[in-house]
Amino acid sequence: MIRPFAWALMILGALGTAGYAIVAYTGWPAGATVHPEMRRVYAIYPYLIYPHVFGSAIALAVGPLQLSTRFRRRWPKAHRVLGRVYLGAGVLVGGVAGLVLAFHSFGGWIAHLGFAVLAVLWLLSGALALRFALQRRFDLHRRWMILNFSLTLAAVTLRIQLGLAAAAGWPFEAFYPWLAWTSWVPNLLLAWVFTRPRATGPPGPPPSR
């Protein structure tokens, strides 16, 4: 069970990052808010940047609500509709665009591979979550949705790590390639541990008469 403080931080980070993306990419040209070394890609591939940014923003905004047990039980129809929005407009659109962009990312092959693996796992875990929902295997559906949202939160942890690295004075070109991995691997590992099936142990002896 996620503690209320951690849950609140997760929601704040997700909504804050989604809001920032919407404001930054509707109020300024693509690439205006990123490092100068990355602006060339933004200028060449705006047709990939915008689907990736806004798809990811949709997933960040909808995801916390979808993981709320109270919301799911009280409004099951809304949960199903928003689930389609999350997986379709969010993960599918953002993930496909992100997968293509991964091979144009700043940081060389380390960044290319890290962002590509992230995109593939994001798409795959979303597909598995949908599959289990259609099969009405809701325990597995919820597990894979949590794993998927942990990858969605890479957008949040990447920006936190960017800020920490900049505050520490590390050169951008030295640390950025590794963010393609550190932004999502810890998230996924934590989610995997959190959602792993709990051992119930062998049955006890029959009661004595």
C-alpha positions as a printed Julia matrix, in Angstrom:
209×3 Matrix{Float64}:
   0.0     0.0     0.0
   1.38    3.4    -1.01
   1.62    5.81    1.9
  -0.47    9.0     1.57
   2.6    11.26    1.5
   4.23    9.24   -1.3
   0.92    9.14   -3.18
   0.58   12.93   -2.88
   4.16   13.44   -4.13
   3.49   11.16   -7.09
   0.33   13.05   -8.05
   2.05   16.41   -7.62
   4.98   15.33   -9.78
   2.79   13.83  -12.49
   0.38   16.75  -12.74
   3.16   19.31  -12.41
   5.17   17.74  -15.23
   2.09   17.4   -17.44
   1.12   21.01  -16.8
   4.64   22.22  -17.53
   4.7    20.3   -20.82
   1.39   21.74  -21.96
   2.37   25.31  -21.08
   5.9    25.03  -22.48
   4.88   23.46  -25.78
   1.85   25.64  -26.43
   3.39   28.92  -25.27
   6.81   28.6   -26.91
   8.24   27.0   -30.06
   9.37   23.37  -29.81
  12.8    23.25  -28.21
  12.67   26.69  -26.62
  12.94   25.26  -23.11
  15.53   22.52  -23.69
  19.32   22.52  -23.67
  20.84   24.21  -26.76
  22.51   20.92  -27.76
  19.04   19.36  -28.24
  17.32   22.1   -30.22
  18.35   20.82  -33.63
  16.33   17.63  -33.17
  13.32   19.63  -32.0
  13.54   21.83  -35.1
  13.79   18.85  -37.48
  11.2    16.54  -35.9
   8.31   18.66  -34.52
   5.83   16.09  -35.92
   7.34   13.58  -33.48
   8.04   15.94  -30.59
   4.47   17.16  -30.17
   2.78   13.71  -30.2
   5.37   12.44  -27.73
   5.06   15.43  -25.39
   1.26   15.67  -25.4
   0.75   11.9   -25.36
   3.01   11.66  -22.32
   1.21   14.62  -20.7
  -2.13   12.87  -21.13
  -0.76    9.7   -19.54
   0.71   11.67  -16.63
  -2.56   13.52  -16.02
  -4.88   10.5   -16.29
  -2.67    7.84  -14.69
  -3.05    8.75  -11.0
  -6.84    8.77  -11.28
  -6.81    5.38  -12.98
  -4.8     3.89  -10.13
  -7.22    5.18   -7.5
  -9.19    2.27   -6.03
 -11.89    4.65   -4.79
 -12.39    6.17   -8.23
 -12.45    2.78   -9.94
 -15.08    1.38   -7.57
 -17.28    4.45   -7.54
 -17.17    5.25  -11.28
 -16.3     2.03  -13.15
 -17.56    3.31  -16.51
 -15.44    6.46  -16.24
 -12.49    4.25  -15.27
 -12.9     2.22  -18.46
 -13.25    5.32  -20.66
 -10.22    7.02  -19.14
  -8.3     3.76  -19.44
  -8.79    3.89  -23.2
  -7.67    7.52  -23.19
  -4.61    6.67  -21.11
  -3.54    3.72  -23.23
  -4.59    5.1   -26.63
  -3.98    8.85  -26.66
  -1.32    8.62  -23.97
   0.84    5.5   -24.08
   0.34    4.47  -27.71
   0.79    7.92  -29.24
   3.51    9.04  -26.83
   5.3     5.69  -26.92
   5.46    5.27  -30.7
   6.7     8.83  -31.18
   9.16    8.36  -28.32
  10.52    5.16  -29.84
  11.33    6.92  -33.12
  12.77    9.94  -31.29
  14.99    7.69  -29.17
  17.3     7.17  -32.13
  17.7    10.93  -32.55
  18.2    11.72  -28.86
  21.17   13.65  -27.54
  23.87   11.53  -25.9
  24.9     8.93  -28.45
  24.18    5.21  -28.38
  23.81    5.05  -24.59
  20.91    7.48  -24.69
  19.48    5.98  -27.89
  19.34    2.52  -26.37
  18.03    3.67  -22.98
  15.17    5.72  -24.4
  14.34    3.02  -26.95
  14.1     0.32  -24.26
  11.93    2.65  -22.19
   9.56    3.24  -25.12
   9.31   -0.48  -25.93
   8.61   -1.43  -22.31
   6.06    1.37  -22.01
   4.18    0.12  -25.07
   4.51   -3.55  -24.12
   3.34   -3.13  -20.53
   0.38   -1.06  -21.75
  -0.56   -3.79  -24.24
  -0.37   -6.44  -21.51
  -2.49   -4.31  -19.16
  -5.14   -3.98  -21.87
  -5.03   -7.68  -22.65
  -5.61   -8.69  -19.04
  -8.44   -6.17  -18.69
 -10.2    -7.64  -21.74
  -9.71  -11.11  -20.25
 -11.17   -9.79  -16.95
  -8.03  -10.86  -15.11
  -8.11   -7.7   -13.07
  -5.33   -8.52  -10.6
  -2.88   -8.88  -13.46
  -4.38   -5.87  -15.21
  -3.77   -3.69  -12.16
  -0.23   -5.01  -11.74
   0.71   -4.19  -15.31
  -0.95   -0.78  -15.1
   1.19    0.05  -12.06
   4.3    -1.14  -13.89
   3.29    0.91  -16.92
   2.68    4.05  -14.89
   6.06    3.68  -13.22
   7.5     4.09  -16.72
   5.22    7.04  -17.4
   6.75    8.67  -14.32
  10.15    8.6   -16.06
   9.17   12.04  -17.34
   9.07   13.21  -13.71
  12.21   11.51  -12.44
  14.18   12.65  -15.49
  13.43   16.28  -14.68
  14.24   15.81  -11.0
  17.57   14.24  -11.91
  18.25   16.99  -14.45
  17.82   19.57  -11.73
  19.99   17.69   -9.24
  22.78   17.16  -11.77
  22.7    20.81  -12.83
  22.78   21.92   -9.19
  25.79   19.67   -8.62
  27.57   21.36  -11.53
  27.94   18.23  -13.66
  28.49   18.84  -17.4
  25.27   18.25  -19.33
  26.92   16.13  -22.01
  28.43   13.88  -19.33
  25.33   13.03  -17.3
  22.46   13.32  -19.79
  23.09   10.01  -21.64
  22.76    8.12  -18.36
  19.42    9.76  -17.6
  18.04    7.65  -20.42
  18.43    4.76  -17.96
  18.34    6.23  -14.44
  15.07    8.05  -15.15
  13.1     4.8   -15.43
  15.02    1.73  -14.23
  14.64    2.55  -10.48
  10.94    3.35  -11.01
  10.33    0.01  -12.68
  12.26   -1.95  -10.07
  10.31   -0.34   -7.23
   7.01   -1.01   -9.0
   8.03   -4.62   -9.68
   8.83   -5.2    -6.0
   5.64   -3.42   -4.92
   3.42   -5.52   -7.19
   5.12   -8.9    -6.92
   2.84  -11.73   -5.79
   3.09  -12.38   -2.09
   3.92  -15.92   -0.97
   1.1   -17.43    1.06
   3.12  -20.36    2.4
   2.1   -24.02    2.66
  -1.27  -24.86    4.19
  -1.22  -25.55    7.91
  -2.08  -28.88    9.53
  -5.75  -29.82    9.77
  -7.4   -28.84   13.05
  -7.39  -31.5    15.73
 -10.67  -32.93   16.91
